Amino acid sequence: MTEPLRGKTVLVTGGTGGIGKQTARGLARLGARVLVVGRDPGRARKAVEELRRDTGNDQVDSLTADVTHRRDLHHLADQVKDRHGTLDVLINNAGVTMARRELTEDGVETAFAANVLAPYILIHRLLPALTRATPARVVNITGGVPRGRIDLDNLQGERSYVGLSFYNQTKLALMAMSYTFAERLRGSGVNLNVAYPGHAYTSMNQSLTIDAYPPAARPIVPLLRLLMPVLYGQRALVKASRSSIYLASSPHAADLHGTYINSKCQRTPWPTAVLDQRNRDAIWTLCEKLAS
Ligand SMILES: NC(=O)c1ccc[n+]([C@@H]2O[C@H](COP(=O)([O-])OP(=O)(O)OC[C@H]3O[C@@H](n4cnc5c(N)ncnc54)[C@H](OP(=O)(O)O)[C@@H]3O)[C@@H](O)[C@H]2O)c1
């Protein structure tokens, strides 16, 4: 078997479960040294054992961090720099949906902290390690429905909060932040792209309570709960890892930068809300403020 990623170091946030673990499995099979990140040391250890066993790659390791905590992100980046020096691929996969608005210990709305601010901070903090590894790649994982608007008066759910609708907005905000970051990284040798994975029945949607859904969708939630495991089981999980594995490893993706791809690895137009410069500027400014 060829191992195109032998000698490359890849970090996958949310790599101890769900789509991220499947992505880590795919990259370990390609020979990469894979660092999976989760919050819980026990779950992380089990994920490492499973991934090593499944892939025969003993260069899978774990790091523990809660991506909603700024100090954890700083510590995570320091550990990567100290232990590995260089980083070839960063996959910002961990994502969060909340039923109710909650603030993190840093005073940031939790879904915004995980889905937008954490990728922003990690890319910044890991940029020296990525730059040392050029050509390097950053992959940000989006989700939700790539339509709708970004409400600049409600970026942290200050005015209204319905979990899934707000999650959708955070993913648009992640894409807007990614678009700006890609513009800033152009020519640096660090390519940044966004992947949409497609649906999979994971702990994210298993743990959603009914109040996270928009009121109009609540009557069909019991039916969704019956259908999701059937429609979006293990095969869907494998499919959902493809777009991130493609951006992280494929020679065909080597020159991609500042693009958004769908679950079939096809280039897709950026959502209108992301193309709006006012949205991009406001989100970048907010990330700058919250990161410091
Ligand atoms: N599932 C879908 O249908 C779907 C559809 C579109 C897009 N997406 C996107 O795909 C990505 C992965 O989704 P998923 O469904 O695989 O999610 P998931 O099942 O909830 O992901 C679980 C993984 O995320 C980690 N995680 C969760 N919260 C964390 C935190 N605060 N800090 C650090 N790690 C954390 C978990 O670590 P622990 O070991 O600590 O639990 C575990 O490794 C997300 O960005 C999501 O928005 C998912």
The ligand as a Gaussian input file, in Angstrom:
#p B3LYP/6-31G(d) Opt

LIG

0 1
 N      -22.892000      15.226000      11.854000
 C      -23.392000      15.894000      10.835000
 O      -24.448000      15.523000      10.277000
 C      -22.675000      17.102000      10.311000
 C      -23.194000      17.724000       9.160000
 C      -22.536000      18.845000       8.650000
 C      -21.393000      19.308000       9.282000
 N      -20.922000      18.697000      10.409000
 C      -19.714000      19.244000      11.027000
 O      -18.727000      18.236000      11.065000
 C      -17.889000      18.411000      12.210000
 C      -17.861000      17.128000      13.018000
 O      -19.184000      16.850000      13.413000
 P      -19.605000      15.510000      14.149000
 O      -21.022000      15.283000      13.793000
 O      -18.597000      14.459000      13.943000
 O      -19.571000      16.018000      15.657000
 P      -19.465000      15.171000      16.994000
 O      -19.888000      13.770000      16.805000
 O      -20.163000      15.946000      18.047000
 O      -17.908000      15.249000      17.234000
 C      -17.360000      14.600000      18.291000
 C      -15.920000      15.009000      18.395000
 O      -15.827000      16.426000      18.681000
 C      -15.127000      16.583000      19.899000
 N      -15.594000      17.758000      20.613000
 C      -16.862000      18.141000      20.845000
 N      -16.867000      19.283000      21.550000
 C      -15.568000      19.618000      21.759000
 C      -14.927000      20.681000      22.432000
 N      -15.619000      21.637000      23.030000
 N      -13.573000      20.701000      22.452000
 C      -12.852000      19.724000      21.854000
 N      -13.409000      18.696000      21.197000
 C      -14.746000      18.655000      21.162000
 C      -15.407000      15.297000      20.649000
 O      -14.421000      15.117000      21.647000
 P      -14.742000      14.393000      23.054000
 O      -13.977000      13.111000      22.981000
 O      -14.211000      15.342000      24.035000
 O      -16.226000      14.205000      23.164000
 C      -15.263000      14.292000      19.537000
 O      -13.909000      14.110000      19.190000
 C      -18.488000      19.592000      12.980000
 O      -17.791000      20.763000      12.648000
 C      -19.901000      19.665000      12.478000
 O      -20.431000      20.975000      12.589000
 C      -21.541000      17.594000      10.937000

